[in-house]
Amino acid sequence: MYTKPTGQAIFQLFQYVNVVLFKLPDGRIQRSLDRSLTPDQRRILQGLGLDESIYV
């Protein structure tokens, strides 16, 4: 049986996603995740039609 996660459960799943900013020598800012997303996080984003590029 499939259950639908609540909005709160989804937000909790993404609570500790950290984006790290790197200032490059030419002044540009590069963004990166501090670690890979978990399979559950990727599945939720995929279900929303998104991928991890929304963070970077």
SEMILUM-225332 format. One record per residue (C-alpha): residue in one letter; x, y, z. Coordinates in pm, whole numbers. Each point is the difference from the previous one (the first is absolute). Example, Ala and Ser with C-alpha at 12.3 -4.5 7.8 and 13.67 -1.06 7.14 Angstrom:
BEGIN
   code       c1       c2       c3
      A     1230     -450      780
      S      137      344      -66
# end
This chain:
BEGIN
   code       c1       c2       c3
      M        0        0        0
      Y      131      345      -95
      T      -38      287      244
      K       18      368      -90
      P      256      194      205
      T     -118      314      173
      G      149      339      -82
      Q      166        1      341
      A      163     -340      -66
      I      133      125     -334
      F      143      318      154
      Q      166     -206      275
      L      160     -219     -265
      F      168      309     -152
      Q       73      178      329
      Y      373      -73       -1
      V       79       58     -368
      N      288      248        4
      V      118      207     -293
      V      367      105       10
      L      108      315     -183
      F      348       24     -153
      K      132      337     -116
      L      215      -64     -306
      P      312      207      -79
      D     -185      179     -280
      G     -267      113      248
      R     -273     -244     -106
      I     -186     -197      266
      Q      -32     -376      -44
      R     -258     -191      201
      S       21     -364       98
      L     -176     -235      239
      D      211     -102      300
      R      -99     -364      -64
      S     -204     -200     -248
      L     -374      -11       40
      T     -143     -319      146
      P     -206     -233     -219
      D     -317      117      180
      Q       84      365      -66
      R       66      -73     -368
      R     -327     -194      -27
      I     -199      290      146
      L      164      251     -234
      Q      -58     -230     -297
      G     -367      -30       96
      L      -19      379       -7
      G      167       11     -342
      L      319      150      146
      D      359     -106       56
      E      281      108      229
      S       89      287     -233
      I     -264      206      183
      Y      262       38      277
      V      290       95     -222
# end
